[in-house]
Amino acid sequence: MSGDPPDWFSQGMPHIWLPYTQMKTEAPPLPVIRTNGSRITLADGRELVDGIASWWTACHGYNHPHIRDAVIRQLGEMPHVMFGGLAHEPALTLARRLAALLPDGLDRVFFSDSGSVAVEVAMKMAVQFWLNQGVSHRTRFLAFKGGYHGDTFATMAVCDPEEGMHTLFADVLQKQVIADLPVDTSSREAFNALVDHHAQELAGIIVEPLVQGAGGMLFHDADVLRTLRAAADRHGLLLIFDEIFTGFGRTGAMFACEAANVVPDIVTLSKALTGGTMGLAATIAKSSVFDAFASDEPQRALMHGPTFMGNALACAAANASLDLFATEPRLEQVARISAALSRDLEPCRDLPGVRDVRVKGAIGVVELDRIEDMGELKRRFVAAGVWVRPFRNIVYLTPAFMIGEEDLKRLTDAIVSVLKDYCLGAR
Ligand SMILES: *Cc1c(COP(=O)(O)O)cnc(C)c1O
């Protein structure tokens, strides 16, 4: 261990702008020099057990040799080629495999670079789906409190307007219809009334199925999604499932739509798509959506095309990641993590200031009334040797699925002991 940060850090820091960070007052980031499995190595030699898997992307752990080898092979052949007018094996194979994994009918894949863009593309698809049929008044979306769909302007407008990270921009965002999730009789009645009232202006309904992630790690059950499907069907609306958080095993099944047995019209995927190695996202539509774009008129085509869409390196990584879901026992690992999280986070429930402890799949959440000194809490987790990033009033774990029993125990022990000190001690 050495005290001074490396030169690249001290010389680069004055030039970097960090995400969601008050750079005047918040502690600087920790310089990282290496990752492996579920460990992060800092420049001073410390090793942290990773509880977040880099915003739940690195589902196979860091530096998995199968993904690394696939990317190296692809790098030798063709790192990237434009997707306009040209096609390549990694992207077409990935599209075919995603279509095969998703429920029947979801079989047209549009690639992009990031989750926000995949959601934008889904929204654009839904609006143009109506425009192509001569319907110009169906341009809005119904979305939900607690939801998070991205940081770009169209996606900010379908995030929770109160709790979300985008309140500041309320006046410049398109006004969408924001509902409470229909979780019980009264919210179901309110939701149905709202949909019926706005149906003629709506292009679609967008939701994160089963788990609302960055909006607060909130869980709901499949009944909610059946209510949405029924409402969409009643008015012919497109139902969009944003599975950027829930996709690829995180909730215990490969996809939340599969676990819930509710088939949306459009699905968005990103985050764990490449096993946490590269930016890649996909918007997957049913044939019935795709068919509304088939026409003799060129302008009915989907008018979107990111420069780096279908990047061959990222698609090779994603294909390798899908191999690992077939060859390694990922969903069993998720079930084991789930049981361990349920057992080992339970002691938090009795701490003063803890509002809820909940677990679904490989997601463990401790919700507090509030976190007053976020900086201090973050420091204590690092001092305990773990990488855990609380936000708002939430402390959560979304570890890599291959995490060992001991590392997982270190994470849950750290959360219990840090929160015990924090909740019982002087803050
Ligand atoms: C992270 C996330 C997004 C945004 O993805 P980016 O790649 O950060 O643009 C959208 N929806 C959900 C559900 C997410 O978790």
The ligand as an ORCA input file, in Angstrom:
! r2SCAN-3c Opt
* xyz 0 1
  C     -29.399      1.582    -16.706
  C     -30.776      1.582    -17.222
  C     -31.140      2.350    -18.352
  C     -30.170      3.276    -19.042
  O     -29.092      2.603    -19.611
  P     -27.765      3.432    -19.978
  O     -26.904      2.407    -20.656
  O     -27.201      3.939    -18.709
  O     -28.178      4.521    -20.903
  C     -32.436      2.271    -18.808
  N     -33.346      1.483    -18.195
  C     -33.043      0.723    -17.124
  C     -34.091     -0.138    -16.511
  C     -31.752      0.761    -16.582
  O     -31.456      0.031    -15.496
*
